[in-house]
Amino acid sequence: MDDRTFGAVAELKFRKPGIRGHAFSRMLAASALALALSGCLNDPLSVPPVEPRRVQLPGTGPQLEPGSELEREHKRLVAGFGGEYRAPKVQAQLNTIGDRLRLVSDRPNEYFKVIILNSPSVNAFALPNGYVYLTRGLLALANDTSEIASVVAHEIAHVTGRHAMARAELESRSVLVSRVMTEVLENPGASQFMRDQSRVALASFSRQQEIDADEVGVRSIAKAGFEAHGATRFLIALDRSSRMREEISSKAGDDRNDIMSTHPTTPDRIARAIAVARQYGAPGVGEADRGKWLQAIEGLAFGEDPSQGVIRGRAFIHPRLKFMIDAPDGFVLENSPQAVLGVTAGAKEAMRLDSNRIETSKSLTALLAENPIEGLKVAEIKEMTINQFAAATGIARGPDWTFRVFLLRSGDLVYRLIFAAQGLSAAQDARFGEAAQTFRRLPDDEAKAVQGQKIRLITAQTGMRPEDIVATYMTGQPQALERFYVINGLGPGDALQPGASYKIIGG
């Protein structure tokens, strides 16, 4: 969570989840694992606006028309993923890779721009105008030039294949049919059935798009001189990273909403990528420059950006805004530029922390009274003080969910803390209140002590084992040994090669 102003809701202008009923449970469960924005490695929730492509002159890049829908989508995505991340060495390699792939694509006269996003999540996506976005979390997962080239090629395939345009057209048709059923034939039941059928069709359609983009991507990297099996290695790393994240978050895989997933399962993608790659030779054929890529990403920020706050177990610490708070027992937290989200196992309880700058003349009790939560009026409002912060609290009761809300003021900055539970009990409410009481100022020395982590390189010595490296350089990190294996593309049975470089995570 950073200190920028978030979206608008009534006069308070806090960003609200924008969902209701049981959808609240599903959103919080998903939000605790990833940002709810469209991407190729996370399930897309929407299709970016589609605009006609303009002919690019040789040597020019894709453009964003000022004031266009694509420009607005670009700004939304960049803001939602922490802003752009500057890494000149990495950017230079990505630009070179993108140009090599462009020359072997179906439309070599179309230019692409690769943008690095300041997010620890593993994600990649593209806009129809040729803007390709890669998060730094994804960059850290790749281990050679062929692996990262496979991701860029996959996104270029979505653009050249006009997948967003085709998906938008199918969505438009689905909406039109639903409206005809409701408004013309006066058959809401059939309309709902058609919407459900359309969702199934869209999911199947999108899965096929991913399969097509995988195949085109593998062929593209092979034609560009990269090792075709790099795509397979990266998909395996992606699958392992996802499993590790689930274990760290104590989230079982079947909690995820895979039924309407717009992507095939990773094992399916791996099998198909292997089949296509074999057409271009065995592993090791083509460029897969590990040293070049590792040298480029050395020093790359890893994990959370301290300027946006960091999560340490159940604690959220913001060294720039100089505050911290402890979530209740059982909560798993996820930080984004817009808010801190938390959820318990099974999504039975949830929390959200966000903020905005509000005129100091506006009382906290008035803000609570004037701004409902999910359309529910906040009642039982009372003023209080929490660790020298002026505060107010209230409760909003709905048929399924009950929301305990706290507002805390620090100058013109107002923090909003929302706890939610299905059928809030007195014990739960007391537990939420105790968590709110942990909101406190962060002393200067503690704020300065919060440092971000980076990708570092270490050269393996004869006889050195992964366990030795982890014990020396990665102590205290969750799943440290498994994390070392995943970020280096290794398995428990793999031996380190003396003289070879390996990634570690350090300060």
N, C-alpha and C positions, 0 to 999 in steps of 0.2 A: 504494500500500500504506500503510495507516495503522497505528497502534500498538494497535489493538484486538485482543482475543483472537479467533482464528479457530476454525472448527468442530472436531469431535472425531475423533481417530483414536487408539484405544488410550489409553495413559496420557499420551502426549505431547500429544494434543489438537491436532495440526496438521490443517489441512484438506487432505485428499488429493484428487487429481483424480477418483477413483471410476470409472475406466475401465480397460480392459485391452486387451492385444494391439494390433492395428492401430487400434483405437479411440483409443489414446493419440495416434497421429499425427494423426488427424482433429481431435481436441479441441485440440491445441496449435496447429494451423494456424488453426482458427477463433478460438481465444482470442486469438491475436495481432492479430486484427482487431476483435473486439467481445466484450463480456461475454456469457457463456453464460446469459443469462436471457431469458425470453419477452418479446416486444415486437412492435409493429406494424411497425416499420421495420427490425428485425432478425428473423430467422426464429425464431418461438417454438419452444422445446424442450419445453414442457409447458403444460398448461392449468391456470390457477388454480383452486382449489377453488370449487365452486359451492354457494351457500347460498340458501335461499328469500329473496326480497326482502320487506321489510316496508313497509307503507304509510307514506309520509312525510307528516307534517302540513305545511300550507302554511308556507313560510318556514324549514323545517328542512332540514338537509343529510343526505347518506348517513351511515350509522353503521357502526361496527365493533364487533360484540359482543365484549366482553372474553373472551379465551380461545378465540375461534372460529378456524376454519381460515382465514377471510378475514383476521382480524387477524394471524395468523402469516404469511400470505402478504404482507400489507402490510409488515410489519416486515422480512421477508426482502428484498423488492424495494427498500425504502428503504435498507437496509444495503448491499445489493449495488451500488447506484448512488450511493454516497458520501454518503448522508443527504439531508435536505431542504435546499434552497437558499432563502435569504430574499432576496427582491427585491420590496419593497412596490409599486413602480410597475408592475412587470410583473404581479404577482399581482392587482392591482386591475383591470387590463385583461382578464386571463384570466377573472376572476370575472364581469365584465360580458359578455364574449363567451359564456361558458358559459350565463349566464342567458338571453341572447337566443336561443341555439340551443335551449335547453330548451323555450322557449315555442312553437317551431315543430316540435318533434320529435313522433314518434308517441305519446309518453307525456309530455305536458307537466307531469303531476303528479309526475314522478320528478326528484329533484334530484341534482346532480353536484358533486363537489369536485375542483378542479384542483390538483395538487401538483407543484411544481418540484423536480427532483432534481439534486443537485450532481455531475453527470457531463458530461464533454466529448463523450461519444458522442451521436450523433443518433438518438434513440429516443422512442417514445411507446407507451403501452399503457394498458389499463383493467382494473379488477376488476369483477366482475358487480354489486357493490353501488353502482356509480356513481363510484368513485374513478378519476380520470383522471390519468395521470402523464406529464409532459413533461420531458425533460432540458434543461439549459441549453444544451447543444450544439445541440439542435433549435431552441430559441428564437433563437439567434444566426443561424441559417440563414434564418429568415423575414424578409421585408422590408416587410410591411404587415399591416394588421389582417385582410384577407381571407385571406391565406396562413396565418396562425396559426389563424384561425377554421376553416379547412378541416381542419386536423389535429385540433382539438378535436371538430369535427363528426364526423369519421371515427371517433374513439374512442367518442363518444356513440352512434353507429350500432351499434357492436359491442355496447354494453350494452343498448340498446333492442331490438336484434335477437336478444338472448339467444344470441349466437354461442358464448360459452364453454360455456354449458349444453348446446347442441346438440352441440358438439365433444366434450364430456366424455361425453355419452350414446353417441356413435358409438365413442369409444375403449373404453368399457365393453363395448359389444357385441362389438368386435373381440377384446378380451381374453377374454371369455366363450367365443367360438367357438374360440379357440386352446386354451383349457383343456379344452374338450370333446374336441377332436381328440386331445390328449395324454393326458388322464387317463381319459376314458370310452372312446374308440375306440382308445386305445393306438396312435396313429399320429403320432409326432413329426414325421415328414417332412411330412405334410399340415398339421400345426400350423405349421411354419415357413413353408410356402407361404401359409397363411392370414394369418400375421403380415405377410409381405411384401405380400400383396394389400391388407391393411388399411392398411398405411402408404401405399400408392398412393392408396387411397380417401380417407384422411385428408388427404393433401396436396392432392388435387383439391378436396375439400370446403372446406379452409381457403382455397385460392385463390379459390374462389367467394365465400366470406365476405368476403374483402378487396375483391373487385370490387363486391359488394353494398354494403359499407360506404363505398366510394368514391362510388358513385352516390348513396346516401342523403346522404352528407356534402355533395356538390356541391349537391344540391337544398336541403339545409337552410340552407347559407350564403346561397344566393340568396333563399330565403324570409325569412331574417333580415335581409335588406338588404345583405349583403356581395356583392362581385363574385364571380360564380361561377367565373371563370377564375383566381381566386387559387389554387384547388386545383391547376390545371395548372402554374402557375408554381412552386409549391412542390415538386411531384413532379419537375419538371425540375431544380430546385436540388438535390433529394435525389439524383438520378441523377448529376449532375455532382460533388457532394460525394463520393459513393461512388467514382467513377472517380479523383478526385484522391487520395483516401486510398489506393487500390490502388497508384497510381503512387509516392506517397511511401514506401509500405511495400514497394515492389518486389514486389508480389504480383499475379500474373496473375489475371484474372477467372475462368478455368476451373479455378483451384485450389479454388474454393468448391464446396461440396456443394449444387448447385442442383436436383438430381434430386428430392429429397424436400422441396424448399422449400415452405413453407406460404403463400407469397405469389407472385402473378404477377410477371413481370418488369416493371420500371418502365416501359419503352416501352409495354407493353400497358396499364398503368394510365393513362399519359398520354393515349393515344389515346381510351380510354373516358371519361376525365374531360373531354376536349375535346368529345366528342360530346354529353355531358349538359349541359355548360356552355353550348353554343351554343343550347340550347333556351330559355335565359334571357337571351339577348342577346349582343352583341359584347363583347370586352374593353373595360373602362372603365366598364361599366354596373354600378352598385352601389358600396358603400363599399369602398375599398382605401386606407386612410389610412396612407401611408408615414411621414409626419412624426410622427404620434401613436405609432406602434410604435417607430420609431427612438429617439425621446426616452425611451421607457419602458425600452429595453434598453441605453441608454448607461451604461457602467460595469459591465455584466454581465461576470462572470468568463468568460474564454475559455480553452479548453484545460485543462491539468491544474491541480488545486488543489495548491499547494505544501505544504499541511499533510499531504497524502497522498503526497508525493514527486513528482518530475518526471523526465521522460526527456529527455535531451539527446544525440541520436545513439545511441551504444551505451552511454552512461552513465546509470545510475539514481542520482539524488541525492535524499536525504531530509533537508531542512533541519531538521525538527523532531526527528527521531531522531539527526540529525547523523552520517550515514554515507553512503558512496557506493560504487558498484561498477561496473566496466566489463564488459559482456558480450563474449564472443569475437567476432572478426570474422565478419561475415555474418549476425549475429542482428538481428532486428527485435523491439523490445520493446513491450509493452503493459502499462500499469499499471491496477490495479483496487484497491478497498479491501481485497480479500482477499489479493492476491498480485501479484507482477510476473511476467509470462509472456514467454517469448521463443521464437522459432522461426526456422529458416533456410529458405531457398527450398526448396520441395518437402517441407518438414517432415521432413527427414532427421535434424535435431538439434533438441533443445528444452531449455528451462531453466525453472525456477520458483524464485522467492524468496518465502518467507513467514516468519512468526515467531509466537512465543507466549511468554508468561511462564511460566517453569518454576522450581521451587524450586532454589536454588543447590546444595543438597546432592546433587542428582541429577547424576551424571557424564555427560558428553557421550557417552562410549563406551557407557555403559549405555543411554542414550536411543537410540542408533543400533541397538544389538543388539536392543532390545525392540520396535522399531517397523519392521516390514517396509515396503518400497515396492512398491505394487501387488501385495501378497501375497508378494513375494520377500524372503527374508532378507538383511539387509545383512551382508556378510562383509569380511574383510581390513581390519578396523577398526584405526585407529591415531590416536594423539593428535598434535597439532601446534600451532603458534602462527602466526597470520596477522596481521601488523601489530599486534602486542600484544594481539590477541584470542585467548583460549583457544579451541582448535578441535579438531575430530575429523573424520575422513573414513572412508568405507567404500564398498563397491561391491555392487550387487545385480544379478545376471545372470539374464535371462530368455531364452526361446527367440527372441524378436523384438527386444526392447529391453534395453539394459544401462544401469543408472543409477549415476552417480557422485554421492555425497551428501556434503555438508559441513554441519557444525553449528558455529556460532560463538556465543560467549557474551559478552554485555555486561550485567553485573549479573544481574538475574533474567530478562532478555530473551534468548531463544535464537533465532538466525536459522537457517533451514534453506535451503540452496541445493542444488537438484537439477539435474544435467545428464543428458540422456538421448540415446542414439544407437542406431541400428540396427547391431548388430555393432560395438560400440565397439573402435576400433583404439588402439594405443599412442599414436599421434600425436594422436588426438582426446582421449584421456585427459589427455595432457600439456597440450593446449590448454585443456581445462576447468580443470585445476589452475592454470594461469597466470591464468585469469580469476578464480578464487577468491582468488588472492593480491592482487587489486586491491581487495578489500573493505577499506576503511579509514575512519578517523574523519574527519569533516568539521570543519575549524576554524570557530570562531565567525564570523569575518569572511566566510568563504565561505558559511556557512549563511544569514547575513543578506542576502547578495547575491542569493540565489535569490528572485526576485519572480515573482508570477503575472502573466498578461496579461489585459487587459480589452478589451471593445468600446468604442472611442472613435468620435466623429463628427468629420468634417471637412467644411467647406463648400467646394465646388468653385469655383475662380475661372476667369474667362474664359481660354481657351487651355490650361487644365490637363489633363493626360493621366493615365490610370491609372498609366503607367510613372513619372510624376513623383511621384505620391503614394507608390507602393511604394518608390521609391528614397529618399524622405525619411523615411517613417514605418515601413516594414516590412522594413528591410534585415536580412539574415541568417535570415529565415524560409524554411522549405522551400516551394517552389512559391508564392512570395509573390504574384506577379502573378495566377496562376490562382486562388489563394485569395481575393484581392481581388475578382476577377470573380465567383466563386461566392457569397461572402457578401453581395454586393450585387446579385445577380441580373442580372449584366451578361455580355456576350459581347465577344470581342476587337474586333468592329467597332462597338461601341456607344460613342458620345461622351458625356462627362460634361456634365451640365446646369449651367451657371453658377448659383450660388446654392443648388443642391440639396445635401442632406446625404448623405454616404456613410460606410459603416462602415470603420474600420481596426482593426488589432489592435496594441495597444501596452501599455506597462507602466503 
